[in-house]
Structures are given as structure tokens and as C-alpha cells.
Amino acid sequence: MQLNELTAISPIDGRYRKATSDLAPYFSEWGLMKYRVKVEIDYFLALSKAVPQLSELRSGTNDEKLRSIYLDFSESDALEIKATEKITNHDVKAVEYFIKKKLDYLGLNAYAEFVHFGLTSQDINNTSIPLSIKEANAAIMVPMLESVINALMEVSKQWADIPMLARTHGQPASPTRLGKEIRVFTARLNTQMEQLNSIPNSAKFGGATGNLNAHFVAYPDVDWHNFADSFVNSLGLLRSFPTTQIEHYDNLASQCDAWKRLNTILIDFCRDIWSYVSLDYFKQKIKEGEIGSSAMPHKVNPIDFENAEGNLMMANSFFEFLSSKLPISRLQRDLTDSTVLRNIGVPLSHSLIAYKSILKGMDKLIVNEAKIHADLDENWAVVAEAIQTILRRENIEKPYELLKDLTRTKERITKDSIQSFINTLTVTDSVKAELMNITPFNFVGK
């Protein structure tokens, strides 16, 4: 079978390919190759400013020619690297040979042995992958999450004045406002976004065991650590030092944990919206032709929020694994990080699918104010907290117990039963008037 959206094993590249295709340039095999080529070329150009044998390369023309190797990187280039890898059985070495072949084509073969000079594979991988994550987050992931936050902020404003029965432990509780309940999620998300954005994108660049041994033995008078810091910084990354052969992955683990917290907040949100739909607080716009159930024609299910919840949970399982596994490696390095890192796009893809589903679901919601109003009117017992608090202020003895006796009866508490109770109280007329004015619709705080 030929690989396509119908034959792909992973739904990321199959059913949800349209939703995740924007991440392909960053996390596909092609994308990883391109980032490796970029790091190798940019390192080669930086090296030309430090090594006398490369001094003739220091011209804008050569810079442009060399950078075109990754700027114009094509699928045929990736296939060529893949063909070489079948012989070398080493992916980064195949990239090195590809670049040397390009140098020969550009008439720069005399400098070919300075490609990958003094480096180990992880100098390339542990710089390429953080760079791809940084750029994917900036271009795709963070803007999409910001779109979700902005959508929630917008509806929190639209629904700001809608009083709603709150529920604690699933039971009727002191009223709130619908807009405020949504705003809780935007506040949580913004806090975690700040924390995500504060985590550095760390890269390892230090040779076979992190000490730049080969660089110093060849050119002992060059400050290679300063060179490495400057090079990594030029890519918008932070160089980790000291290291073993590989990056610590501690900051990448922190990023995974930050994404997991963001997704956990959105799981909480999806479940709340699902519950509000089940309470009939929200209706959903019906799209012509869509079917909610294969058996029950009347159903319009909250499928977008269910889809989002499932994908967020899938993403978090990956993030949890990555954050706990990547910082662990035997001695200077084992190979487990290599195969694991290839999956970094998986949780980000599931997250992206979820964010798009949330936005789609939010666009379908219609507030059922009549049902929300009716629920409040059916639950006058919730004003008991307000009444007993004012009675405390007035030094009435055991007000909590008075309201407990009133509200924990088998009879339904109504406006009339509340007002009858108020009339029995030995308080001033002005306090009675104050108490009479309290309803489930105005006891909402600020």
C-alpha cells in the first residue's frame, strides 16, 4: 500500500492530516533533515570566521550560496540523504555527505572536510530539534493557543452579565455568572503561558563528550566555548554547559510539563462545557447534513469538546513520558533519547488538533438563557448563605442552624418559603427589606 491519508497508521498523518499539516515542516523526517542541514551550514559559516583555512569563504556571495542549500531544501534532497543513510546506517553522517556533495557542486570542495568539523551527531540533533520546537511554537502552537484564549475572553465578555447557578460537588451552590466561570480558565491559561514562554530553548554544542576536545586540540588558541555560545545564541537558543555528549533535556522536560499543564486546564474546560451542554445550558448550532447519532435522530452531541478532551489526554500522556524519560541517560550517553526525540511532534500535533476542535466547538455554542434562568428559579435555597451571613452581621443567634433547618426539609424551597421565613425573624424592617431583596439572580458577588 502507498502511504497516504487513508493508509497512514497514525491518525495524525491520516484522519487528522489537514489539522496537523502545518507542523510537518518542523517535525517530519524531511523537517528534521532540513534543520540538520541548516545547523551544519550555519556552523560551517561561523567556523569560517574562526579558522584561518576558511578565511577565503568570508564573503557575502558564499554565504548566500551556502544558505541556499537549506533555504531551497527539497523533498528530492531529503530522498538523496535517505538513500545515503541506507549505506551509512547513520542519519547525521548522511547529512554531512549531502552537504559535502553540495560544496563540490558549488566549487568549494577544498573546504569540505571542515563540514561537521570537531562535532558529534548530538551537536547537530540537540541544536536542530530545539530550534524546530522553538520555531514551531512561535509560528503554530502559541498563536493557536492564543486564539483559544482570545475566543474564551470574547465569550466571557459576551456572557458577563448572565447569572447562573453554580455547582459544588455537583450540587446547587451560591450563584455565579457564566462569563466569570469562563474567565477563570483564561486566567489560568495566561499564567501557564507566561511560564511556558519563560523556559529557555536549550541546545547542546560541545563535541563528543561536551568538552570541545577536538576543537581545542586542533586550534588551542581559539576560545571555543565562547565561539559555541555565540553560535548557539545566533540561532535564538541557549547553550547548555557543561554537558555530556547530549543535552540535559531539563528545559525541554519543563516545556513538556508546561504544555501538559496548559492541556490539563483545557481538559477541565472541555469537561465543564460538556456538563453545561448536558444541563441544557448550551444549545449547539446544527450544521445541515451532520448526524449526532446513528440510532437517535434527535441528538446533537458535544463532539468537538469530546474530540478535544481525547486528544489533549493523548498529548499529555506523551508529554508525561517525554519529561520523565529525556533527562535520564546512562553515563555520557545512550541512544534512547534519539528514538524518543523523533516523537516530539506527536503530542504537539494532538494538542493542535484539540485546540482547533475547541475553537470549532465554541463557535457552535448558543447560550440557553431560559434554562439557566429556570434553574436559578428552581433553587431559591441557594440564598440561604446570603441570609445567614447578614444575620451574623446583625448578631442573631445561630443563623447557620436556622437556615439549615429551613433548607434541609423534604419540601422544595421557593421564593415564598424564603420570604415567609424572613417575616418570622426578629430583625428591623430595614434588615427584612434587605433580606427580601436577595434573589438567586442578584446574589452573584462581583
C-alpha positions in Angstrom: 0.0 0.0 0.0 1.2 3.5 -0.8 1.4 5.9 2.2 -1.4 8.4 2.1 -4.1 9.8 4.4 -6.1 6.6 4.2 -3.3 4.2 4.7 -1.3 6.0 7.4 -1.2 4.1 10.7 -1.2 7.3 12.8 -4.4 9.4 12.7 -2.1 12.4 12.9 -0.9 11.7 9.4 -4.2 10.1 8.3 -7.6 11.3 9.6 -6.3 14.5 11.1 -3.7 15.3 8.4 -5.4 18.5 7.4 -5.4 19.7 11.1 -1.7 18.9 11.6 -0.1 19.6 8.3 1.3 22.9 9.4 3.6 21.1 11.8 5.1 18.8 9.1 7.8 21.3 8.1 9.1 21.2 11.7 8.6 17.6 12.9 8.5 15.3 9.8 11.6 13.4 8.7 12.0 16.0 5.9 11.8 18.7 8.5 14.4 17.2 10.8 16.8 16.8 7.8 16.3 20.4 6.8 17.0 21.6 10.3 20.1 19.4 10.5 21.3 20.8 7.2 20.7 24.4 8.4 22.7 23.8 11.6 25.6 22.2 9.7 25.7 25.1 7.2 25.4 27.9 9.7 28.1 26.2 11.8 30.3 25.9 8.8 29.9 29.7 8.1 30.6 30.6 11.7 33.7 28.4 11.6 34.9 30.3 8.6 35.3 33.3 10.9 37.4 31.4 13.5 39.6 29.1 11.4 42.3 30.6 9.1 41.9 27.9 6.4 38.4 29.1 5.8 39.2 32.8 5.5 38.6 32.9 1.8 35.0 31.8 2.4 34.2 35.1 4.2 32.2 36.7 1.5 28.5 37.5 1.2 28.3 35.6 -2.0 29.5 32.4 -0.5 27.1 32.9 2.5 24.2 33.2 0.1 25.2 30.2 -1.9 25.7 28.0 1.2 22.5 29.1 2.9 20.5 28.3 -0.2 21.3 24.7 0.5 18.8 24.7 3.4 16.6 27.5 2.2 15.9 25.6 -1.0 15.9 22.2 0.6 13.5 19.9 -1.3 11.9 16.5 -1.0 14.4 15.2 -3.6 17.2 16.4 -1.4 15.7 14.5 1.6 15.4 11.4 -0.6 19.1 11.7 -1.5 20.0 11.9 2.1 17.8 8.9 2.8 19.5 6.9 0.1 22.9 7.7 1.6 21.7 6.7 5.0 20.9 3.2 3.7 24.6 2.8 3.1 26.0 4.6 6.1 23.3 3.4 8.5 23.9 6.8 10.2 21.4 9.7 9.6 23.6 12.6 10.6 26.6 11.3 8.6 24.3 11.1 5.6 23.6 14.8 6.0 27.3 15.5 6.2 27.9 13.7 2.9 25.0 15.5 1.3 26.5 18.9 2.2 30.0 17.9 1.0 28.4 16.9 -2.3 26.7 20.3 -2.5 30.1 22.1 -1.8 31.6 20.2 -4.6 28.8 21.4 -6.9 29.5 25.0 -5.7 33.2 24.7 -6.4 34.0 24.7 -2.7 35.3 21.1 -2.4 38.6 22.3 -1.0 36.8 23.2 2.3 34.7 20.1 2.5 36.5 18.5 5.5 35.5 21.4 7.7 31.9 20.4 7.4 30.9 18.8 10.7 34.4 19.7 12.0 35.0 18.5 15.5 31.4 17.7 16.1 29.4 14.7 17.2 25.9 13.8 15.9 24.2 15.2 19.0 25.7 18.7 18.5 23.5 18.7 15.4 20.5 16.9 16.8 20.5 18.7 20.1 20.6 22.0 18.2 18.3 21.2 15.3 15.4 19.8 17.4 15.3 22.6 20.0 15.4 25.0 17.0 12.5 23.2 15.3 10.5 23.2 18.6 11.2 26.9 19.2 10.1 27.9 15.6 7.0 25.6 15.6 5.9 27.0 18.9 6.4 30.6 17.7 4.7 30.1 14.3 2.0 27.5 15.1 1.4 26.3 18.7 1.5 29.5 20.7 -0.6 31.5 18.2 -3.2 28.7 18.1 -3.4 28.5 21.9 -3.7 32.3 22.0 -6.6 32.0 19.6 -8.3 29.7 22.1 -7.6 32.1 24.9 -8.9 35.0 22.9 -12.1 33.1 22.0 -12.7 32.4 25.6 -12.1 36.0 26.6 -14.6 37.1 24.0 -17.4 34.9 25.2 -16.6 35.7 28.8 -17.3 39.3 27.9 -20.5 38.4 26.0 -21.8 36.3 28.9 -20.5 38.6 31.7 -24.0 39.5 32.9 -25.7 36.1 32.8 -26.4 34.9 36.4 -26.0 31.1 36.7 -26.5 28.5 39.3 -23.1 27.3 40.5 -22.5 23.7 41.5 -20.0 22.4 44.1 -19.8 18.6 44.4 -22.4 18.6 41.7 -25.0 20.2 44.0 -26.6 23.6 43.7 -24.4 26.3 45.2 -24.2 30.1 45.6 -24.9 31.6 42.2 -22.2 32.9 39.8 -22.0 34.5 36.4 -21.4 32.5 33.2 -18.8 34.9 31.9 -16.8 34.8 35.1 -16.7 31.0 35.0 -15.1 31.1 31.5 -12.8 33.9 32.6 -11.4 31.5 35.3 -9.9 29.4 32.5 -8.4 32.4 30.6 -6.7 33.5 33.8 -5.3 30.0 34.4 -4.2 29.6 30.8 -2.5 33.1 30.7 -0.5 32.2 33.9 0.8 29.0 32.4 1.5 30.7 29.0 3.8 33.1 30.8 5.6 30.2 32.4 5.9 28.3 29.1 7.4 31.4 27.4 9.9 31.9 30.2 11.5 28.4 29.6 14.7 28.7 27.5 15.2 26.6 24.4 18.4 24.9 25.3 20.9 23.3 23.0 24.0 21.2 23.5 27.1 22.1 21.4 30.3 20.7 22.7 31.8 17.8 20.8 31.9 14.1 21.6 31.7 14.4 25.4 30.8 18.0 25.8 34.4 19.5 26.2 35.1 20.6 22.6 38.2 18.3 22.8 38.7 18.1 19.1 38.4 21.8 18.6 40.9 22.7 21.3 43.5 20.1 20.2 43.4 21.4 16.6 43.2 25.2 17.5 44.2 25.6 21.1 44.4 29.4 20.9 40.7 29.8 19.9 38.2 30.4 22.7 35.9 27.6 21.5 33.4 27.8 24.4 32.8 31.5 23.6 32.5 30.5 19.9 29.9 27.8 20.8 28.0 30.2 23.0 27.8 32.8 20.3 26.9 30.3 17.6 24.0 28.8 19.6 22.8 32.2 20.6 22.8 33.3 17.0 20.1 30.6 16.4 18.0 32.0 19.3 18.9 29.2 21.6 20.7 28.9 24.9 23.8 26.7 25.1 23.9 24.3 27.9 27.3 23.9 29.6 28.8 21.8 30.9 27.2 18.7 29.4 27.9 15.1 28.5 27.6 14.1 24.8 24.0 15.1 24.9 21.7 17.9 26.1 20.4 17.6 29.6 16.8 17.9 28.3 15.8 19.5 31.6 14.4 22.6 29.9 12.7 20.6 27.3 11.2 18.5 30.0 10.0 21.7 31.6 8.4 22.7 28.3 6.6 19.3 28.2 5.3 19.9 31.7 4.2 23.4 30.8 2.3 22.1 27.8 0.8 19.4 29.9 -0.5 21.9 32.5 -2.0 24.0 29.7 -3.7 21.0 28.2 -4.9 19.9 31.7 -6.6 23.2 32.1 -8.3 22.8 28.7 -9.4 19.2 29.6 -11.1 20.8 32.7 -12.7 23.4 30.4 -14.0 20.8 27.9 -15.5 18.7 30.7 -17.2 21.8 32.2 -18.7 22.7 28.8 -19.8 19.1 28.2 -21.6 19.3 31.6 -23.2 22.6 30.7 -24.4 21.1 27.5 -25.8 18.1 29.4 -27.7 20.5 31.7 -29.1 22.2 28.6 -27.4 25.5 29.4 -26.0 25.5 25.9 -27.6 24.6 22.7 -25.5 23.8 19.6 -25.8 25.2 16.1 -26.9 22.5 13.8 -24.9 22.0 10.6 -27.0 20.8 7.7 -26.2 17.1 6.9 -24.5 16.3 10.2 -25.7 13.4 12.2 -25.4 13.2 16.0 -26.3 9.5 16.5 -26.7 6.6 14.1 -29.7 5.5 16.1 -31.2 8.6 17.7 -32.1 11.3 15.2 -32.7 14.0 17.8 -29.2 14.0 19.2 -26.7 16.9 18.8 -23.6 15.7 20.7 -20.8 17.9 22.1 -18.4 16.0 19.8 -15.9 18.8 19.4 -15.2 19.1 23.1 -15.1 15.3 23.4 -12.6 15.1 20.5 -10.5 17.9 22.1 -10.6 16.1 25.5 -9.4 12.8 24.0 -6.6 14.5 22.0 -5.5 16.5 25.0 -5.2 13.4 27.1 -3.2 11.6 24.3 -0.9 14.6 24.2 -0.4 14.7 27.9 0.5 11.0 28.1 3.3 11.7 25.6 4.4 14.9 27.4 4.5 13.0 30.7 6.6 10.3 29.1 9.0 12.7 27.4 9.5 14.9 30.5 10.3 11.8 32.7 12.4 9.9 30.2 14.6 12.5 28.3 16.6 13.8 31.3 17.8 10.3 32.0 20.7 8.7 30.1 23.4 6.2 31.1 26.8 7.8 31.7 27.8 10.2 28.9 25.1 9.0 26.6 22.9 6.1 25.5 20.8 6.0 22.3 17.3 6.0 23.9 16.9 9.8 23.6 17.4 9.6 19.8 14.4 7.5 19.0 12.3 9.2 21.7 13.0 12.7 20.4 11.7 11.8 17.0 8.2 11.8 18.6 8.3 15.3 19.9 5.8 16.4 17.2 3.3 13.8 18.3 2.0 15.5 21.5 2.2 18.9 19.8 0.1 17.5 16.9 -2.6 16.0 19.3 -2.6 19.4 21.1 -3.1 21.3 17.9 -6.0 19.0 16.9 -7.6 19.7 20.3 -7.2 23.5 20.1 -8.8 23.5 16.7 -11.7 21.3 17.9 -12.2 23.6 20.9 -12.5 26.7 18.6 -14.9 24.8 16.4 -17.0 23.7 19.3 -17.0 27.2 20.8 -18.4 28.6 17.5 -21.4 26.3 17.8 -22.4 27.2 21.3 -25.7 29.1 21.9 -26.5 30.1 25.5 -29.9 28.8 26.6 -30.7 31.7 29.0 -34.2 30.4 29.6 -32.9 27.2 31.0 -30.2 28.9 33.1 -32.9 31.3 34.5 -35.3 28.4 35.2 -32.6 26.5 37.1 -31.9 29.5 39.3 -35.6 30.0 39.9 -35.9 26.3 41.0 -33.1 26.7 43.6 -34.1 29.5 46.0 -32.3 27.6 48.7 -29.0 29.0 47.5 -29.8 32.4 49.0 -29.5 30.8 52.5 -25.8 31.7 52.6 -26.7 35.3 51.9 -29.4 35.4 54.6 -27.4 33.7 57.3 -24.4 36.0 56.6 -26.5 39.1 57.1 -28.0 37.6 60.3 -24.5 37.0 61.6 -23.8 40.7 61.0 -26.9 41.5 63.0 -25.8 39.3 65.9 -28.7 36.9 65.5 -28.0 33.7 67.4 -27.1 30.6 65.4 -28.2 31.9 62.0 -26.5 29.0 60.1 -28.5 26.5 62.1 -31.7 28.5 61.4 -31.2 28.3 57.7 -30.1 24.7 57.9 -33.4 23.7 59.5 -35.2 25.7 56.8 -33.5 24.4 53.7 -32.9 20.7 54.7 -36.5 19.8 54.5 -38.3 17.5 52.1 -40.2 20.4 50.7 -38.9 22.4 47.8 -37.6 25.8 48.8 -39.3 28.6 46.9 -39.4 32.4 46.8 -42.5 32.3 49.0 -41.0 29.9 51.6 -37.9 32.1 51.9 -39.9 35.3 52.3 -42.2 33.6 54.9 -39.1 32.6 56.8 -37.7 36.2 56.7 -41.0 37.5 58.1 -40.6 35.3 61.2 -37.2 36.9 62.0 -36.8 39.3 64.9 -34.9 41.9 62.9 -35.6 45.5 61.9 -37.9 46.3 59.0 -34.9 47.7 57.1 -33.0 44.4 57.5 -36.1 42.5 56.5 -36.3 44.6 53.3 -32.6 44.0 52.7 -33.2 40.2 53.0 -36.3 40.3 50.9 -34.3 41.9 48.1 -31.9 39.0 47.8 -32.7 36.6 44.9 -30.8 33.8 43.2 -30.4 36.3 40.3 -28.6 39.1 42.2 -26.7 37.0 44.8 -23.7 36.7 42.4 -20.9 38.7 44.1 -18.6 40.8 41.8 
